[in-house]
Amino acid sequence: MKILKILLAVLSILCLFDMPYGYYQLYRFVAMGIFFTIAFKEKSSENWMIFWILSGLLVQPFFKIPLGREIWNGVDVFWAIVLVYSALKK
């Protein structure tokens, strides 16, 4: 799980740069899958499980939530921090 969290944190930080639109589409699919995988693996902590499920729902690619570039950048930084913290805390 640690590797997946660090990988997703790096992918989230890459979203801050001017990437091709296809990257963001791919990121949504990958992030959703990883968030749901983390939620399934960490079901012993209900609060974390709910956080990861909500994160997966927010980033899901099917019904995009238009938050604006600045807000998405903030969300990406927040996710990167939380992912690295949760990977290193154990």
Biopython code that builds the backbone (N, CA, C, O; Angstrom):
import numpy as np
from Bio.PDB.StructureBuilder import StructureBuilder

atoms = [
    (1, "MET", "N", (0.823, -1.195, 0.000)),
    (1, "MET", "CA", (0.000, 0.000, 0.000)),
    (1, "MET", "C", (0.870, 1.263, 0.000)),
    (1, "MET", "O", (0.509, 2.280, -0.592)),
    (2, "LYS", "N", (2.005, 1.176, 0.667)),
    (2, "LYS", "CA", (2.873, 2.339, 0.773)),
    (2, "LYS", "C", (3.304, 2.826, -0.615)),
    (2, "LYS", "O", (3.327, 4.028, -0.879)),
    (3, "ILE", "N", (3.641, 1.888, -1.490)),
    (3, "ILE", "CA", (4.093, 2.251, -2.838)),
    (3, "ILE", "C", (2.955, 2.901, -3.623)),
    (3, "ILE", "O", (3.170, 3.891, -4.322)),
    (4, "LEU", "N", (1.749, 2.349, -3.512)),
    (4, "LEU", "CA", (0.601, 2.939, -4.213)),
    (4, "LEU", "C", (0.327, 4.361, -3.732)),
    (4, "LEU", "O", (0.031, 5.246, -4.535)),
    (5, "LYS", "N", (0.424, 4.578, -2.438)),
    (5, "LYS", "CA", (0.168, 5.909, -1.892)),
    (5, "LYS", "C", (1.209, 6.915, -2.372)),
    (5, "LYS", "O", (0.866, 8.037, -2.745)),
    (6, "ILE", "N", (2.471, 6.518, -2.363)),
    (6, "ILE", "CA", (3.534, 7.415, -2.822)),
    (6, "ILE", "C", (3.380, 7.675, -4.320)),
    (6, "ILE", "O", (3.556, 8.806, -4.775)),
    (7, "LEU", "N", (3.054, 6.637, -5.083)),
    (7, "LEU", "CA", (2.839, 6.800, -6.522)),
    (7, "LEU", "C", (1.709, 7.789, -6.793)),
    (7, "LEU", "O", (1.850, 8.674, -7.637)),
    (8, "LEU", "N", (0.603, 7.645, -6.091)),
    (8, "LEU", "CA", (-0.528, 8.542, -6.290)),
    (8, "LEU", "C", (-0.188, 9.959, -5.838)),
    (8, "LEU", "O", (-0.662, 10.924, -6.438)),
    (9, "ALA", "N", (0.619, 10.100, -4.798)),
    (9, "ALA", "CA", (1.045, 11.428, -4.357)),
    (9, "ALA", "C", (1.871, 12.105, -5.457)),
    (9, "ALA", "O", (1.691, 13.294, -5.720)),
    (10, "VAL", "N", (2.760, 11.368, -6.089)),
    (10, "VAL", "CA", (3.570, 11.920, -7.177)),
    (10, "VAL", "C", (2.681, 12.296, -8.361)),
    (10, "VAL", "O", (2.839, 13.367, -8.948)),
    (11, "LEU", "N", (1.748, 11.413, -8.707)),
    (11, "LEU", "CA", (0.829, 11.715, -9.806)),
    (11, "LEU", "C", (-0.019, 12.939, -9.498)),
    (11, "LEU", "O", (-0.326, 13.721, -10.397)),
    (12, "SER", "N", (-0.398, 13.113, -8.248)),
    (12, "SER", "CA", (-1.191, 14.284, -7.846)),
    (12, "SER", "C", (-0.375, 15.567, -7.984)),
    (12, "SER", "O", (-0.896, 16.591, -8.426)),
    (13, "ILE", "N", (0.891, 15.515, -7.611)),
    (13, "ILE", "CA", (1.755, 16.689, -7.743)),
    (13, "ILE", "C", (1.983, 17.026, -9.213)),
    (13, "ILE", "O", (2.077, 18.200, -9.570)),
    (14, "LEU", "N", (2.071, 16.010, -10.068)),
    (14, "LEU", "CA", (2.243, 16.264, -11.501)),
    (14, "LEU", "C", (1.046, 17.004, -12.090)),
    (14, "LEU", "O", (1.175, 17.674, -13.114)),
    (15, "CYS", "N", (-0.108, 16.888, -11.455)),
    (15, "CYS", "CA", (-1.297, 17.605, -11.924)),
    (15, "CYS", "C", (-1.140, 19.117, -11.788)),
    (15, "CYS", "O", (-1.881, 19.871, -12.418)),
    (16, "LEU", "N", (-0.189, 19.568, -10.978)),
    (16, "LEU", "CA", (0.022, 20.998, -10.804)),
    (16, "LEU", "C", (0.684, 21.629, -12.030)),
    (16, "LEU", "O", (0.595, 22.839, -12.236)),
    (17, "PHE", "N", (1.343, 20.804, -12.838)),
    (17, "PHE", "CA", (2.030, 21.300, -14.019)),
    (17, "PHE", "C", (1.092, 21.300, -15.222)),
    (17, "PHE", "O", (0.017, 20.701, -15.184)),
    (18, "ASP", "N", (1.501, 21.962, -16.261)),
    (18, "ASP", "CA", (0.689, 22.064, -17.474)),
    (18, "ASP", "C", (0.849, 20.779, -18.285)),
    (18, "ASP", "O", (1.701, 20.694, -19.169)),
    (19, "MET", "N", (0.031, 19.795, -17.977)),
    (19, "MET", "CA", (0.089, 18.490, -18.636)),
    (19, "MET", "C", (-0.972, 18.430, -19.739)),
    (19, "MET", "O", (-1.931, 19.202, -19.724)),
    (20, "PRO", "N", (-0.799, 17.515, -20.692)),
    (20, "PRO", "CA", (-1.843, 17.339, -21.709)),
    (20, "PRO", "C", (-3.143, 16.850, -21.061)),
    (20, "PRO", "O", (-3.121, 16.191, -20.021)),
    (21, "TYR", "N", (-4.265, 17.181, -21.686)),
    (21, "TYR", "CA", (-5.565, 16.831, -21.117)),
    (21, "TYR", "C", (-5.696, 15.322, -20.896)),
    (21, "TYR", "O", (-6.351, 14.891, -19.947)),
    (22, "GLY", "N", (-5.085, 14.528, -21.754)),
    (22, "GLY", "CA", (-5.137, 13.072, -21.612)),
    (22, "GLY", "C", (-4.542, 12.595, -20.297)),
    (22, "GLY", "O", (-4.985, 11.590, -19.740)),
    (23, "TYR", "N", (-3.535, 13.316, -19.795)),
    (23, "TYR", "CA", (-2.943, 12.941, -18.510)),
    (23, "TYR", "C", (-3.981, 13.045, -17.403)),
    (23, "TYR", "O", (-4.083, 12.160, -16.553)),
    (24, "TYR", "N", (-4.747, 14.125, -17.416)),
    (24, "TYR", "CA", (-5.738, 14.331, -16.366)),
    (24, "TYR", "C", (-6.846, 13.283, -16.443)),
    (24, "TYR", "O", (-7.364, 12.851, -15.413)),
    (25, "GLN", "N", (-7.209, 12.874, -17.648)),
    (25, "GLN", "CA", (-8.208, 11.813, -17.799)),
    (25, "GLN", "C", (-7.661, 10.497, -17.251)),
    (25, "GLN", "O", (-8.348, 9.788, -16.515)),
    (26, "LEU", "N", (-6.420, 10.178, -17.617)),
    (26, "LEU", "CA", (-5.799, 8.953, -17.107)),
    (26, "LEU", "C", (-5.649, 9.018, -15.592)),
    (26, "LEU", "O", (-5.883, 8.031, -14.894)),
    (27, "TYR", "N", (-5.256, 10.189, -15.086)),
    (27, "TYR", "CA", (-5.099, 10.371, -13.647)),
    (27, "TYR", "C", (-6.400, 10.073, -12.908)),
    (27, "TYR", "O", (-6.381, 9.432, -11.857)),
    (28, "ARG", "N", (-7.524, 10.529, -13.445)),
    (28, "ARG", "CA", (-8.815, 10.304, -12.796)),
    (28, "ARG", "C", (-9.100, 8.806, -12.643)),
    (28, "ARG", "O", (-9.535, 8.359, -11.581)),
    (29, "PHE", "N", (-8.856, 8.037, -13.703)),
    (29, "PHE", "CA", (-9.093, 6.593, -13.629)),
    (29, "PHE", "C", (-8.140, 5.930, -12.636)),
    (29, "PHE", "O", (-8.562, 5.133, -11.798)),
    (30, "VAL", "N", (-6.862, 6.264, -12.734)),
    (30, "VAL", "CA", (-5.860, 5.660, -11.852)),
    (30, "VAL", "C", (-6.124, 6.039, -10.402)),
    (30, "VAL", "O", (-6.106, 5.183, -9.518)),
    (31, "ALA", "N", (-6.370, 7.331, -10.158)),
    (31, "ALA", "CA", (-6.598, 7.797, -8.784)),
    (31, "ALA", "C", (-7.844, 7.159, -8.183)),
    (31, "ALA", "O", (-7.840, 6.753, -7.021)),
    (32, "MET", "N", (-8.905, 7.072, -8.972)),
    (32, "MET", "CA", (-10.130, 6.445, -8.466)),
    (32, "MET", "C", (-9.846, 4.993, -8.059)),
    (32, "MET", "O", (-10.255, 4.550, -6.986)),
    (33, "GLY", "N", (-9.153, 4.273, -8.915)),
    (33, "GLY", "CA", (-8.832, 2.878, -8.605)),
    (33, "GLY", "C", (-7.966, 2.739, -7.368)),
    (33, "GLY", "O", (-8.202, 1.871, -6.528)),
    (34, "ILE", "N", (-6.960, 3.599, -7.260)),
    (34, "ILE", "CA", (-6.072, 3.524, -6.093)),
    (34, "ILE", "C", (-6.803, 3.941, -4.818)),
    (34, "ILE", "O", (-6.642, 3.298, -3.781)),
    (35, "PHE", "N", (-7.600, 5.001, -4.879)),
    (35, "PHE", "CA", (-8.353, 5.420, -3.689)),
    (35, "PHE", "C", (-9.293, 4.315, -3.208)),
    (35, "PHE", "O", (-9.372, 4.044, -2.010)),
    (36, "PHE", "N", (-10.002, 3.681, -4.137)),
    (36, "PHE", "CA", (-10.914, 2.607, -3.741)),
    (36, "PHE", "C", (-10.144, 1.389, -3.222)),
    (36, "PHE", "O", (-10.605, 0.711, -2.304)),
    (37, "THR", "N", (-8.975, 1.110, -3.805)),
    (37, "THR", "CA", (-8.139, 0.008, -3.324)),
    (37, "THR", "C", (-7.655, 0.286, -1.907)),
    (37, "THR", "O", (-7.691, -0.596, -1.050)),
    (38, "ILE", "N", (-7.204, 1.509, -1.663)),
    (38, "ILE", "CA", (-6.756, 1.884, -0.322)),
    (38, "ILE", "C", (-7.915, 1.765, 0.667)),
    (38, "ILE", "O", (-7.740, 1.261, 1.776)),
    (39, "ALA", "N", (-9.101, 2.230, 0.262)),
    (39, "ALA", "CA", (-10.273, 2.140, 1.144)),
    (39, "ALA", "C", (-10.575, 0.687, 1.493)),
    (39, "ALA", "O", (-10.886, 0.372, 2.642)),
    (40, "PHE", "N", (-10.484, -0.193, 0.508)),
    (40, "PHE", "CA", (-10.765, -1.613, 0.751)),
    (40, "PHE", "C", (-9.726, -2.224, 1.684)),
    (40, "PHE", "O", (-10.066, -3.011, 2.567)),
    (41, "LYS", "N", (-8.468, -1.864, 1.488)),
    (41, "LYS", "CA", (-7.389, -2.435, 2.303)),
    (41, "LYS", "C", (-7.361, -1.871, 3.724)),
    (41, "LYS", "O", (-6.907, -2.544, 4.650)),
    (42, "GLU", "N", (-7.840, -0.649, 3.898)),
    (42, "GLU", "CA", (-7.791, -0.008, 5.222)),
    (42, "GLU", "C", (-9.170, 0.079, 5.861)),
    (42, "GLU", "O", (-9.506, 1.077, 6.499)),
    (43, "LYS", "N", (-9.950, -0.950, 5.689)),
    (43, "LYS", "CA", (-11.306, -0.914, 6.239)),
    (43, "LYS", "C", (-11.341, -1.068, 7.755)),
    (43, "LYS", "O", (-12.407, -0.947, 8.358)),
    (44, "SER", "N", (-10.192, -1.333, 8.384)),
    (44, "SER", "CA", (-10.154, -1.434, 9.840)),
    (44, "SER", "C", (-10.339, -0.058, 10.498)),
    (44, "SER", "O", (-10.811, 0.029, 11.632)),
    (45, "SER", "N", (-9.971, 1.004, 9.791)),
    (45, "SER", "CA", (-10.169, 2.362, 10.297)),
    (45, "SER", "C", (-11.302, 3.006, 9.501)),
    (45, "SER", "O", (-11.122, 3.392, 8.346)),
    (46, "GLU", "N", (-12.453, 3.115, 10.125)),
    (46, "GLU", "CA", (-13.638, 3.598, 9.416)),
    (46, "GLU", "C", (-13.466, 5.021, 8.896)),
    (46, "GLU", "O", (-13.903, 5.328, 7.787)),
    (47, "ASN", "N", (-12.833, 5.898, 9.684)),
    (47, "ASN", "CA", (-12.647, 7.285, 9.244)),
    (47, "ASN", "C", (-11.788, 7.367, 7.996)),
    (47, "ASN", "O", (-12.125, 8.087, 7.057)),
    (48, "TRP", "N", (-10.667, 6.627, 7.977)),
    (48, "TRP", "CA", (-9.807, 6.621, 6.794)),
    (48, "TRP", "C", (-10.538, 6.003, 5.605)),
    (48, "TRP", "O", (-10.430, 6.500, 4.484)),
    (49, "MET", "N", (-11.264, 4.944, 5.838)),
    (49, "MET", "CA", (-11.981, 4.290, 4.749)),
    (49, "MET", "C", (-12.975, 5.265, 4.104)),
    (49, "MET", "O", (-13.068, 5.330, 2.878)),
    (50, "ILE", "N", (-13.705, 6.011, 4.913)),
    (50, "ILE", "CA", (-14.662, 6.987, 4.380)),
    (50, "ILE", "C", (-13.925, 8.083, 3.616)),
    (50, "ILE", "O", (-14.383, 8.505, 2.554)),
    (51, "PHE", "N", (-12.797, 8.548, 4.136)),
    (51, "PHE", "CA", (-12.005, 9.577, 3.452)),
    (51, "PHE", "C", (-11.560, 9.088, 2.081)),
    (51, "PHE", "O", (-11.672, 9.817, 1.096)),
    (52, "TRP", "N", (-11.051, 7.853, 2.008)),
    (52, "TRP", "CA", (-10.560, 7.336, 0.724)),
    (52, "TRP", "C", (-11.716, 7.118, -0.253)),
    (52, "TRP", "O", (-11.560, 7.365, -1.449)),
    (53, "ILE", "N", (-12.852, 6.669, 0.225)),
    (53, "ILE", "CA", (-14.005, 6.483, -0.665)),
    (53, "ILE", "C", (-14.481, 7.836, -1.197)),
    (53, "ILE", "O", (-14.754, 7.969, -2.390)),
    (54, "LEU", "N", (-14.583, 8.828, -0.332)),
    (54, "LEU", "CA", (-15.001, 10.160, -0.786)),
    (54, "LEU", "C", (-13.994, 10.752, -1.773)),
    (54, "LEU", "O", (-14.376, 11.426, -2.730)),
    (55, "SER", "N", (-12.721, 10.500, -1.537)),
    (55, "SER", "CA", (-11.696, 10.978, -2.468)),
    (55, "SER", "C", (-11.858, 10.301, -3.828)),
    (55, "SER", "O", (-11.750, 10.953, -4.867)),
    (56, "GLY", "N", (-12.114, 9.000, -3.819)),
    (56, "GLY", "CA", (-12.336, 8.276, -5.071)),
    (56, "GLY", "C", (-13.565, 8.782, -5.804)),
    (56, "GLY", "O", (-13.558, 8.887, -7.031)),
    (57, "LEU", "N", (-14.609, 9.094, -5.072)),
    (57, "LEU", "CA", (-15.825, 9.623, -5.703)),
    (57, "LEU", "C", (-15.609, 11.028, -6.251)),
    (57, "LEU", "O", (-16.169, 11.383, -7.289)),
    (58, "LEU", "N", (-14.807, 11.822, -5.568)),
    (58, "LEU", "CA", (-14.542, 13.176, -6.045)),
    (58, "LEU", "C", (-13.733, 13.173, -7.341)),
    (58, "LEU", "O", (-13.965, 14.002, -8.220)),
    (59, "VAL", "N", (-12.801, 12.258, -7.459)),
    (59, "VAL", "CA", (-11.910, 12.246, -8.614)),
    (59, "VAL", "C", (-12.433, 11.364, -9.755)),
    (59, "VAL", "O", (-11.849, 11.360, -10.839)),
    (60, "GLN", "N", (-13.491, 10.641, -9.538)),
    (60, "GLN", "CA", (-13.988, 9.697, -10.555)),
    (60, "GLN", "C", (-14.234, 10.399, -11.887)),
    (60, "GLN", "O", (-14.645, 11.559, -11.909)),
    (61, "PRO", "N", (-13.982, 9.697, -13.010)),
    (61, "PRO", "CA", (-14.017, 10.336, -14.327)),
    (61, "PRO", "C", (-15.383, 10.342, -15.011)),
    (61, "PRO", "O", (-15.502, 10.909, -16.097)),
    (62, "PHE", "N", (-16.396, 9.751, -14.438)),
    (62, "PHE", "CA", (-17.659, 9.574, -15.148)),
    (62, "PHE", "C", (-18.572, 10.788, -15.041)),
    (62, "PHE", "O", (-19.195, 11.182, -16.027)),
    (63, "PHE", "N", (-18.656, 11.380, -13.865)),
    (63, "PHE", "CA", (-19.448, 12.588, -13.640)),
    (63, "PHE", "C", (-18.508, 13.625, -13.032)),
    (63, "PHE", "O", (-18.413, 13.759, -11.812)),
    (64, "LYS", "N", (-17.821, 14.349, -13.898)),
    (64, "LYS", "CA", (-16.776, 15.270, -13.457)),
    (64, "LYS", "C", (-17.367, 16.421, -12.651)),
    (64, "LYS", "O", (-18.416, 16.971, -12.988)),
    (65, "ILE", "N", (-16.671, 16.762, -11.587)),
    (65, "ILE", "CA", (-17.081, 17.850, -10.716)),
    (65, "ILE", "C", (-16.222, 19.072, -11.059)),
    (65, "ILE", "O", (-15.017, 19.068, -10.807)),
    (66, "PRO", "N", (-16.831, 20.115, -11.632)),
    (66, "PRO", "CA", (-16.049, 21.290, -12.058)),
    (66, "PRO", "C", (-15.734, 22.219, -10.881)),
    (66, "PRO", "O", (-16.567, 23.037, -10.492)),
    (67, "LEU", "N", (-14.544, 22.091, -10.322)),
    (67, "LEU", "CA", (-14.150, 22.922, -9.189)),
    (67, "LEU", "C", (-13.283, 24.102, -9.611)),
    (67, "LEU", "O", (-13.092, 25.029, -8.824)),
    (68, "GLY", "N", (-12.763, 24.093, -10.808)),
    (68, "GLY", "CA", (-11.835, 25.140, -11.236)),
    (68, "GLY", "C", (-10.405, 24.720, -10.981)),
    (68, "GLY", "O", (-10.124, 23.946, -10.066)),
    (69, "ARG", "N", (-9.520, 25.230, -11.785)),
    (69, "ARG", "CA", (-8.105, 24.817, -11.729)),
    (69, "ARG", "C", (-7.469, 25.077, -10.361)),
    (69, "ARG", "O", (-6.765, 24.213, -9.839)),
    (70, "GLU", "N", (-7.702, 26.238, -9.782)),
    (70, "GLU", "CA", (-7.057, 26.589, -8.509)),
    (70, "GLU", "C", (-7.505, 25.658, -7.380)),
    (70, "GLU", "O", (-6.686, 25.222, -6.571)),
    (71, "ILE", "N", (-8.785, 25.361, -7.329)),
    (71, "ILE", "CA", (-9.287, 24.477, -6.273)),
    (71, "ILE", "C", (-8.764, 23.056, -6.477)),
    (71, "ILE", "O", (-8.366, 22.397, -5.517)),
    (72, "TRP", "N", (-8.764, 22.584, -7.727)),
    (72, "TRP", "CA", (-8.236, 21.245, -7.989)),
    (72, "TRP", "C", (-6.759, 21.170, -7.607)),
    (72, "TRP", "O", (-6.308, 20.157, -7.072)),
    (73, "ASN", "N", (-6.000, 22.242, -7.879)),
    (73, "ASN", "CA", (-4.589, 22.242, -7.483)),
    (73, "ASN", "C", (-4.452, 22.122, -5.967)),
    (73, "ASN", "O", (-3.592, 21.392, -5.475)),
    (74, "GLY", "N", (-5.294, 22.833, -5.233)),
    (74, "GLY", "CA", (-5.273, 22.719, -3.774)),
    (74, "GLY", "C", (-5.634, 21.325, -3.303)),
    (74, "GLY", "O", (-5.023, 20.796, -2.375)),
    (75, "VAL", "N", (-6.630, 20.729, -3.945)),
    (75, "VAL", "CA", (-7.043, 19.368, -3.595)),
    (75, "VAL", "C", (-5.907, 18.385, -3.889)),
    (75, "VAL", "O", (-5.651, 17.474, -3.101)),
    (76, "ASP", "N", (-5.230, 18.571, -5.017)),
    (76, "ASP", "CA", (-4.115, 17.678, -5.372)),
    (76, "ASP", "C", (-2.982, 17.769, -4.351)),
    (76, "ASP", "O", (-2.411, 16.752, -3.959)),
    (77, "VAL", "N", (-2.662, 18.979, -3.924)),
    (77, "VAL", "CA", (-1.607, 19.154, -2.906)),
    (77, "VAL", "C", (-2.051, 18.517, -1.590)),
    (77, "VAL", "O", (-1.266, 17.832, -0.934)),
    (78, "PHE", "N", (-3.296, 18.739, -1.209)),
    (78, "PHE", "CA", (-3.831, 18.138, 0.016)),
    (78, "PHE", "C", (-3.740, 16.616, -0.044)),
    (78, "PHE", "O", (-3.282, 15.979, 0.905)),
    (79, "TRP", "N", (-4.184, 16.027, -1.177)),
    (79, "TRP", "CA", (-4.107, 14.580, -1.323)),
    (79, "TRP", "C", (-2.671, 14.088, -1.239)),
    (79, "TRP", "O", (-2.402, 13.070, -0.602)),
    (80, "ALA", "N", (-1.743, 14.801, -1.875)),
    (80, "ALA", "CA", (-0.343, 14.386, -1.844)),
    (80, "ALA", "C", (0.176, 14.370, -0.412)),
    (80, "ALA", "O", (0.856, 13.427, -0.007)),
    (81, "ILE", "N", (-0.140, 15.402, 0.352)),
    (81, "ILE", "CA", (0.304, 15.466, 1.745)),
    (81, "ILE", "C", (-0.293, 14.339, 2.567)),
    (81, "ILE", "O", (0.416, 13.670, 3.318)),
    (82, "VAL", "N", (-1.603, 14.125, 2.428)),
    (82, "VAL", "CA", (-2.279, 13.076, 3.196)),
    (82, "VAL", "C", (-1.769, 11.695, 2.798)),
    (82, "VAL", "O", (-1.562, 10.838, 3.658)),
    (83, "LEU", "N", (-1.566, 11.477, 1.512)),
    (83, "LEU", "CA", (-1.082, 10.177, 1.047)),
    (83, "LEU", "C", (0.320, 9.881, 1.586)),
    (83, "LEU", "O", (0.582, 8.773, 2.053)),
    (84, "VAL", "N", (1.211, 10.855, 1.524)),
    (84, "VAL", "CA", (2.567, 10.651, 2.042)),
    (84, "VAL", "C", (2.520, 10.450, 3.554)),
    (84, "VAL", "O", (3.207, 9.577, 4.085)),
    (85, "TYR", "N", (1.716, 11.251, 4.249)),
    (85, "TYR", "CA", (1.589, 11.089, 5.703)),
    (85, "TYR", "C", (1.086, 9.694, 6.052)),
    (85, "TYR", "O", (1.644, 9.029, 6.924)),
    (86, "SER", "N", (0.027, 9.250, 5.367)),
    (86, "SER", "CA", (-0.541, 7.941, 5.703)),
    (86, "SER", "C", (0.392, 6.805, 5.313)),
    (86, "SER", "O", (0.351, 5.738, 5.925)),
    (87, "ALA", "N", (1.227, 7.014, 4.311)),
    (87, "ALA", "CA", (2.190, 5.975, 3.922)),
    (87, "ALA", "C", (3.335, 5.872, 4.918)),
    (87, "ALA", "O", (3.859, 4.783, 5.153)),
    (88, "LEU", "N", (3.723, 6.997, 5.502)),
    (88, "LEU", "CA", (4.892, 7.005, 6.400)),
    (88, "LEU", "C", (4.539, 6.848, 7.869)),
    (88, "LEU", "O", (5.430, 6.611, 8.686)),
    (89, "LYS", "N", (3.268, 6.974, 8.231)),
    (89, "LYS", "CA", (2.899, 6.946, 9.660)),
    (89, "LYS", "C", (3.019, 5.571, 10.285)),
    (89, "LYS", "O", (3.152, 5.471, 11.505)),
    (90, "LYS", "N", (2.979, 4.517, 9.504)),
    (90, "LYS", "CA", (3.019, 3.166, 10.078)),
    (90, "LYS", "C", (4.420, 2.640, 10.183)),
    (90, "LYS", "O", (4.625, 1.518, 10.646)),
]
sb = StructureBuilder()
sb.init_structure("model")
sb.init_model(0)
sb.init_chain("A")
sb.init_seg("    ")
for serial, (resi, resn, name, xyz) in enumerate(atoms, 1):
    if name == "N":
        sb.init_residue(resn, " ", resi, " ")
    sb.init_atom(name, np.array(xyz, "f"), 0.0, 1.0, " ", f" {name:<3s}", serial, name[0])
structure = sb.get_structure()
